[in-house]
Amino acid sequence: GALVFHLLGLNRIRTATRRLKVVLQRSALKEVCTPYCPCESNWRSQTISLDALEEVEFNGFDGADHEFDLLKLILGCAPTLKRMIVKLSDETSASNDGCAKIVNILKTCSSVECDVYHSSGLIYGSQNCPST
């Protein structure tokens, strides 16, 4: 999350990016950040203007906290966002709490077409996510 948000904050990327595809891949090594790791900085409370961003796709969404934080930040920073696609990882169950949390986050976007997919197919989709 911190790295992607940092890259999106670079002026040339921030002003020109219309479509963003984030492919989340897991390492067999489960590394844990140290207590003062730079990736755990205050990126979650920052905002950037992603005025050109119209479509975002997440592939391999696992439901980790930093993934939810990045999803919410992008939704809050992209006023012209038209479509959000979230494809869950194969290890993520379509019936777990993480899936419900994704749907609840996406429901807050009244002007964004939202789709959540699992390997078995569409889980949640809407032309416009109804407001909560």
PyMOL commands that place a pseudoatom at each C-alpha (Angstrom):
pseudoatom trace, name=CA, resn=GLY, resi=1, chain=A, elem=C, hetatm=0, pos=[0.000, 0.000, 0.000]
pseudoatom trace, name=CA, resn=ALA, resi=2, chain=A, elem=C, hetatm=0, pos=[2.679, 2.512, 0.968]
pseudoatom trace, name=CA, resn=LEU, resi=3, chain=A, elem=C, hetatm=0, pos=[4.723, 1.917, -2.181]
pseudoatom trace, name=CA, resn=VAL, resi=4, chain=A, elem=C, hetatm=0, pos=[1.747, 2.150, -4.545]
pseudoatom trace, name=CA, resn=PHE, resi=5, chain=A, elem=C, hetatm=0, pos=[0.508, 5.304, -2.833]
pseudoatom trace, name=CA, resn=HIS, resi=6, chain=A, elem=C, hetatm=0, pos=[4.000, 6.829, -3.029]
pseudoatom trace, name=CA, resn=LEU, resi=7, chain=A, elem=C, hetatm=0, pos=[4.234, 6.063, -6.764]
pseudoatom trace, name=CA, resn=LEU, resi=8, chain=A, elem=C, hetatm=0, pos=[0.773, 7.513, -7.382]
pseudoatom trace, name=CA, resn=GLY, resi=9, chain=A, elem=C, hetatm=0, pos=[1.901, 10.676, -5.610]
pseudoatom trace, name=CA, resn=LEU, resi=10, chain=A, elem=C, hetatm=0, pos=[4.636, 11.371, -8.161]
pseudoatom trace, name=CA, resn=ASN, resi=11, chain=A, elem=C, hetatm=0, pos=[3.517, 14.328, -10.269]
pseudoatom trace, name=CA, resn=ARG, resi=12, chain=A, elem=C, hetatm=0, pos=[3.882, 12.725, -13.712]
pseudoatom trace, name=CA, resn=ILE, resi=13, chain=A, elem=C, hetatm=0, pos=[2.033, 9.604, -12.613]
pseudoatom trace, name=CA, resn=ARG, resi=14, chain=A, elem=C, hetatm=0, pos=[-0.614, 11.417, -10.575]
pseudoatom trace, name=CA, resn=THR, resi=15, chain=A, elem=C, hetatm=0, pos=[-1.640, 13.766, -13.368]
pseudoatom trace, name=CA, resn=ALA, resi=16, chain=A, elem=C, hetatm=0, pos=[-1.545, 11.292, -16.269]
pseudoatom trace, name=CA, resn=THR, resi=17, chain=A, elem=C, hetatm=0, pos=[-2.858, 7.981, -14.903]
pseudoatom trace, name=CA, resn=ARG, resi=18, chain=A, elem=C, hetatm=0, pos=[-6.325, 7.124, -16.216]
pseudoatom trace, name=CA, resn=ARG, resi=19, chain=A, elem=C, hetatm=0, pos=[-6.288, 3.366, -15.581]
pseudoatom trace, name=CA, resn=LEU, resi=20, chain=A, elem=C, hetatm=0, pos=[-4.566, 1.604, -12.723]
pseudoatom trace, name=CA, resn=LYS, resi=21, chain=A, elem=C, hetatm=0, pos=[-4.146, -2.141, -12.361]
pseudoatom trace, name=CA, resn=VAL, resi=22, chain=A, elem=C, hetatm=0, pos=[-2.666, -3.401, -9.101]
pseudoatom trace, name=CA, resn=VAL, resi=23, chain=A, elem=C, hetatm=0, pos=[-1.599, -7.058, -9.127]
pseudoatom trace, name=CA, resn=LEU, resi=24, chain=A, elem=C, hetatm=0, pos=[-1.026, -8.301, -5.600]
pseudoatom trace, name=CA, resn=GLN, resi=25, chain=A, elem=C, hetatm=0, pos=[1.290, -11.275, -5.437]
pseudoatom trace, name=CA, resn=ARG, resi=26, chain=A, elem=C, hetatm=0, pos=[2.195, -13.111, -2.281]
pseudoatom trace, name=CA, resn=SER, resi=27, chain=A, elem=C, hetatm=0, pos=[5.653, -14.259, -1.434]
pseudoatom trace, name=CA, resn=ALA, resi=28, chain=A, elem=C, hetatm=0, pos=[6.212, -17.646, 0.129]
pseudoatom trace, name=CA, resn=LEU, resi=29, chain=A, elem=C, hetatm=0, pos=[8.309, -15.735, 2.656]
pseudoatom trace, name=CA, resn=LYS, resi=30, chain=A, elem=C, hetatm=0, pos=[6.150, -14.019, 5.228]
pseudoatom trace, name=CA, resn=GLU, resi=31, chain=A, elem=C, hetatm=0, pos=[8.246, -11.012, 6.159]
pseudoatom trace, name=CA, resn=VAL, resi=32, chain=A, elem=C, hetatm=0, pos=[7.085, -8.794, 8.975]
pseudoatom trace, name=CA, resn=CYS, resi=33, chain=A, elem=C, hetatm=0, pos=[7.957, -5.111, 9.116]
pseudoatom trace, name=CA, resn=THR, resi=34, chain=A, elem=C, hetatm=0, pos=[10.028, -3.845, 11.990]
pseudoatom trace, name=CA, resn=PRO, resi=35, chain=A, elem=C, hetatm=0, pos=[8.280, -1.430, 14.391]
pseudoatom trace, name=CA, resn=TYR, resi=36, chain=A, elem=C, hetatm=0, pos=[9.678, 1.716, 12.670]
pseudoatom trace, name=CA, resn=CYS, resi=37, chain=A, elem=C, hetatm=0, pos=[9.596, 0.505, 9.079]
pseudoatom trace, name=CA, resn=PRO, resi=38, chain=A, elem=C, hetatm=0, pos=[9.156, 3.323, 6.496]
pseudoatom trace, name=CA, resn=CYS, resi=39, chain=A, elem=C, hetatm=0, pos=[6.272, 1.414, 4.892]
pseudoatom trace, name=CA, resn=GLU, resi=40, chain=A, elem=C, hetatm=0, pos=[4.312, 1.922, 8.096]
pseudoatom trace, name=CA, resn=SER, resi=41, chain=A, elem=C, hetatm=0, pos=[4.579, 5.707, 7.868]
pseudoatom trace, name=CA, resn=ASN, resi=42, chain=A, elem=C, hetatm=0, pos=[1.557, 7.989, 7.783]
pseudoatom trace, name=CA, resn=TRP, resi=43, chain=A, elem=C, hetatm=0, pos=[0.620, 7.184, 4.161]
pseudoatom trace, name=CA, resn=ARG, resi=44, chain=A, elem=C, hetatm=0, pos=[-2.821, 6.070, 5.302]
pseudoatom trace, name=CA, resn=SER, resi=45, chain=A, elem=C, hetatm=0, pos=[-3.740, 9.604, 6.366]
pseudoatom trace, name=CA, resn=GLN, resi=46, chain=A, elem=C, hetatm=0, pos=[-2.364, 11.393, 3.288]
pseudoatom trace, name=CA, resn=THR, resi=47, chain=A, elem=C, hetatm=0, pos=[-4.319, 12.493, 0.271]
pseudoatom trace, name=CA, resn=ILE, resi=48, chain=A, elem=C, hetatm=0, pos=[-3.284, 13.159, -3.299]
pseudoatom trace, name=CA, resn=SER, resi=49, chain=A, elem=C, hetatm=0, pos=[-5.289, 14.392, -6.234]
pseudoatom trace, name=CA, resn=LEU, resi=50, chain=A, elem=C, hetatm=0, pos=[-5.878, 11.658, -8.803]
pseudoatom trace, name=CA, resn=ASP, resi=51, chain=A, elem=C, hetatm=0, pos=[-8.049, 13.788, -11.074]
pseudoatom trace, name=CA, resn=ALA, resi=52, chain=A, elem=C, hetatm=0, pos=[-7.405, 11.753, -14.238]
pseudoatom trace, name=CA, resn=LEU, resi=53, chain=A, elem=C, hetatm=0, pos=[-7.985, 8.307, -12.700]
pseudoatom trace, name=CA, resn=GLU, resi=54, chain=A, elem=C, hetatm=0, pos=[-11.106, 6.688, -14.174]
pseudoatom trace, name=CA, resn=GLU, resi=55, chain=A, elem=C, hetatm=0, pos=[-10.658, 2.928, -13.637]
pseudoatom trace, name=CA, resn=VAL, resi=56, chain=A, elem=C, hetatm=0, pos=[-8.930, 0.809, -11.004]
pseudoatom trace, name=CA, resn=GLU, resi=57, chain=A, elem=C, hetatm=0, pos=[-8.527, -2.958, -10.925]
pseudoatom trace, name=CA, resn=PHE, resi=58, chain=A, elem=C, hetatm=0, pos=[-7.118, -4.965, -8.034]
pseudoatom trace, name=CA, resn=ASN, resi=59, chain=A, elem=C, hetatm=0, pos=[-6.072, -8.550, -8.814]
pseudoatom trace, name=CA, resn=GLY, resi=60, chain=A, elem=C, hetatm=0, pos=[-5.295, -10.949, -5.978]
pseudoatom trace, name=CA, resn=PHE, resi=61, chain=A, elem=C, hetatm=0, pos=[-6.999, -8.935, -3.245]
pseudoatom trace, name=CA, resn=ASP, resi=62, chain=A, elem=C, hetatm=0, pos=[-6.461, -10.853, -0.014]
pseudoatom trace, name=CA, resn=GLY, resi=63, chain=A, elem=C, hetatm=0, pos=[-8.111, -8.640, 2.574]
pseudoatom trace, name=CA, resn=ALA, resi=64, chain=A, elem=C, hetatm=0, pos=[-5.008, -7.460, 4.416]
pseudoatom trace, name=CA, resn=ASP, resi=65, chain=A, elem=C, hetatm=0, pos=[-5.418, -4.155, 6.265]
pseudoatom trace, name=CA, resn=HIS, resi=66, chain=A, elem=C, hetatm=0, pos=[-3.041, -2.278, 3.945]
pseudoatom trace, name=CA, resn=GLU, resi=67, chain=A, elem=C, hetatm=0, pos=[-5.059, -3.452, 0.930]
pseudoatom trace, name=CA, resn=PHE, resi=68, chain=A, elem=C, hetatm=0, pos=[-8.286, -2.064, 2.427]
pseudoatom trace, name=CA, resn=ASP, resi=69, chain=A, elem=C, hetatm=0, pos=[-6.502, 1.169, 3.315]
pseudoatom trace, name=CA, resn=LEU, resi=70, chain=A, elem=C, hetatm=0, pos=[-5.205, 1.587, -0.243]
pseudoatom trace, name=CA, resn=LEU, resi=71, chain=A, elem=C, hetatm=0, pos=[-8.654, 0.848, -1.684]
pseudoatom trace, name=CA, resn=LYS, resi=72, chain=A, elem=C, hetatm=0, pos=[-10.259, 3.512, 0.528]
pseudoatom trace, name=CA, resn=LEU, resi=73, chain=A, elem=C, hetatm=0, pos=[-7.533, 6.069, -0.214]
pseudoatom trace, name=CA, resn=ILE, resi=74, chain=A, elem=C, hetatm=0, pos=[-7.889, 5.642, -3.965]
pseudoatom trace, name=CA, resn=LEU, resi=75, chain=A, elem=C, hetatm=0, pos=[-11.668, 5.988, -3.726]
pseudoatom trace, name=CA, resn=GLY, resi=76, chain=A, elem=C, hetatm=0, pos=[-11.237, 9.187, -1.731]
pseudoatom trace, name=CA, resn=CYS, resi=77, chain=A, elem=C, hetatm=0, pos=[-8.577, 10.714, -3.979]
pseudoatom trace, name=CA, resn=ALA, resi=78, chain=A, elem=C, hetatm=0, pos=[-10.076, 10.032, -7.416]
pseudoatom trace, name=CA, resn=PRO, resi=79, chain=A, elem=C, hetatm=0, pos=[-13.106, 12.274, -8.018]
pseudoatom trace, name=CA, resn=THR, resi=80, chain=A, elem=C, hetatm=0, pos=[-13.507, 11.147, -11.661]
pseudoatom trace, name=CA, resn=LEU, resi=81, chain=A, elem=C, hetatm=0, pos=[-13.329, 7.423, -10.897]
pseudoatom trace, name=CA, resn=LYS, resi=82, chain=A, elem=C, hetatm=0, pos=[-15.932, 5.578, -12.957]
pseudoatom trace, name=CA, resn=ARG, resi=83, chain=A, elem=C, hetatm=0, pos=[-15.152, 1.902, -12.360]
pseudoatom trace, name=CA, resn=MET, resi=84, chain=A, elem=C, hetatm=0, pos=[-13.606, -0.220, -9.609]
pseudoatom trace, name=CA, resn=ILE, resi=85, chain=A, elem=C, hetatm=0, pos=[-12.937, -3.931, -10.107]
pseudoatom trace, name=CA, resn=VAL, resi=86, chain=A, elem=C, hetatm=0, pos=[-11.718, -6.117, -7.250]
pseudoatom trace, name=CA, resn=LYS, resi=87, chain=A, elem=C, hetatm=0, pos=[-10.663, -9.687, -8.022]
pseudoatom trace, name=CA, resn=LEU, resi=88, chain=A, elem=C, hetatm=0, pos=[-10.140, -11.748, -4.890]
pseudoatom trace, name=CA, resn=SER, resi=89, chain=A, elem=C, hetatm=0, pos=[-7.167, -14.047, -4.518]
pseudoatom trace, name=CA, resn=ASP, resi=90, chain=A, elem=C, hetatm=0, pos=[-7.789, -17.779, -4.884]
pseudoatom trace, name=CA, resn=GLU, resi=91, chain=A, elem=C, hetatm=0, pos=[-7.158, -18.184, -1.151]
pseudoatom trace, name=CA, resn=THR, resi=92, chain=A, elem=C, hetatm=0, pos=[-9.850, -15.657, -0.192]
pseudoatom trace, name=CA, resn=SER, resi=93, chain=A, elem=C, hetatm=0, pos=[-13.292, -17.067, 0.389]
pseudoatom trace, name=CA, resn=ALA, resi=94, chain=A, elem=C, hetatm=0, pos=[-16.251, -15.350, -1.231]
pseudoatom trace, name=CA, resn=SER, resi=95, chain=A, elem=C, hetatm=0, pos=[-18.185, -15.773, 2.013]
pseudoatom trace, name=CA, resn=ASN, resi=96, chain=A, elem=C, hetatm=0, pos=[-15.684, -14.373, 4.518]
pseudoatom trace, name=CA, resn=ASP, resi=97, chain=A, elem=C, hetatm=0, pos=[-15.774, -11.046, 6.376]
pseudoatom trace, name=CA, resn=GLY, resi=98, chain=A, elem=C, hetatm=0, pos=[-13.183, -9.536, 4.031]
pseudoatom trace, name=CA, resn=CYS, resi=99, chain=A, elem=C, hetatm=0, pos=[-15.540, -9.822, 1.081]
pseudoatom trace, name=CA, resn=ALA, resi=100, chain=A, elem=C, hetatm=0, pos=[-18.340, -8.144, 3.042]
pseudoatom trace, name=CA, resn=LYS, resi=101, chain=A, elem=C, hetatm=0, pos=[-15.932, -5.379, 4.052]
pseudoatom trace, name=CA, resn=ILE, resi=102, chain=A, elem=C, hetatm=0, pos=[-14.992, -4.758, 0.400]
pseudoatom trace, name=CA, resn=VAL, resi=103, chain=A, elem=C, hetatm=0, pos=[-18.649, -4.563, -0.615]
pseudoatom trace, name=CA, resn=ASN, resi=104, chain=A, elem=C, hetatm=0, pos=[-19.401, -2.134, 2.235]
pseudoatom trace, name=CA, resn=ILE, resi=105, chain=A, elem=C, hetatm=0, pos=[-16.523, 0.119, 1.172]
pseudoatom trace, name=CA, resn=LEU, resi=106, chain=A, elem=C, hetatm=0, pos=[-17.622, 0.070, -2.458]
pseudoatom trace, name=CA, resn=LYS, resi=107, chain=A, elem=C, hetatm=0, pos=[-21.242, 0.843, -1.515]
pseudoatom trace, name=CA, resn=THR, resi=108, chain=A, elem=C, hetatm=0, pos=[-20.117, 4.275, -0.317]
pseudoatom trace, name=CA, resn=CYS, resi=109, chain=A, elem=C, hetatm=0, pos=[-19.353, 5.254, -3.941]
pseudoatom trace, name=CA, resn=SER, resi=110, chain=A, elem=C, hetatm=0, pos=[-22.562, 6.434, -5.493]
pseudoatom trace, name=CA, resn=SER, resi=111, chain=A, elem=C, hetatm=0, pos=[-21.043, 7.298, -8.877]
pseudoatom trace, name=CA, resn=VAL, resi=112, chain=A, elem=C, hetatm=0, pos=[-18.652, 4.376, -9.338]
pseudoatom trace, name=CA, resn=GLU, resi=113, chain=A, elem=C, hetatm=0, pos=[-19.488, 1.123, -11.110]
pseudoatom trace, name=CA, resn=CYS, resi=114, chain=A, elem=C, hetatm=0, pos=[-18.309, -1.565, -8.693]
pseudoatom trace, name=CA, resn=ASP, resi=115, chain=A, elem=C, hetatm=0, pos=[-17.616, -5.251, -9.291]
pseudoatom trace, name=CA, resn=VAL, resi=116, chain=A, elem=C, hetatm=0, pos=[-16.130, -7.873, -6.960]
pseudoatom trace, name=CA, resn=TYR, resi=117, chain=A, elem=C, hetatm=0, pos=[-15.036, -11.200, -8.447]
pseudoatom trace, name=CA, resn=HIS, resi=118, chain=A, elem=C, hetatm=0, pos=[-13.846, -14.515, -7.072]
pseudoatom trace, name=CA, resn=SER, resi=119, chain=A, elem=C, hetatm=0, pos=[-12.396, -17.260, -9.259]
pseudoatom trace, name=CA, resn=SER, resi=120, chain=A, elem=C, hetatm=0, pos=[-15.907, -18.741, -9.269]
pseudoatom trace, name=CA, resn=GLY, resi=121, chain=A, elem=C, hetatm=0, pos=[-17.354, -15.586, -10.870]
pseudoatom trace, name=CA, resn=LEU, resi=122, chain=A, elem=C, hetatm=0, pos=[-19.068, -12.323, -9.993]
pseudoatom trace, name=CA, resn=ILE, resi=123, chain=A, elem=C, hetatm=0, pos=[-19.873, -11.945, -6.296]
pseudoatom trace, name=CA, resn=TYR, resi=124, chain=A, elem=C, hetatm=0, pos=[-21.127, -8.390, -6.191]
pseudoatom trace, name=CA, resn=GLY, resi=125, chain=A, elem=C, hetatm=0, pos=[-21.789, -6.070, -9.078]
pseudoatom trace, name=CA, resn=SER, resi=126, chain=A, elem=C, hetatm=0, pos=[-23.739, -2.947, -9.706]
pseudoatom trace, name=CA, resn=GLN, resi=127, chain=A, elem=C, hetatm=0, pos=[-24.130, -0.296, -12.323]
pseudoatom trace, name=CA, resn=ASN, resi=128, chain=A, elem=C, hetatm=0, pos=[-23.966, 2.188, -9.457]
pseudoatom trace, name=CA, resn=CYS, resi=129, chain=A, elem=C, hetatm=0, pos=[-23.244, 1.092, -5.909]
pseudoatom trace, name=CA, resn=PRO, resi=130, chain=A, elem=C, hetatm=0, pos=[-26.188, 2.181, -3.753]
pseudoatom trace, name=CA, resn=SER, resi=131, chain=A, elem=C, hetatm=0, pos=[-25.309, 4.626, -0.997]
pseudoatom trace, name=CA, resn=THR, resi=132, chain=A, elem=C, hetatm=0, pos=[-25.412, 3.339, 2.558]
for i in range(1, 132): cmd.bond("trace and resi %d" % i, "trace and resi %d" % (i + 1))
show_as sticks, trace
zoom trace
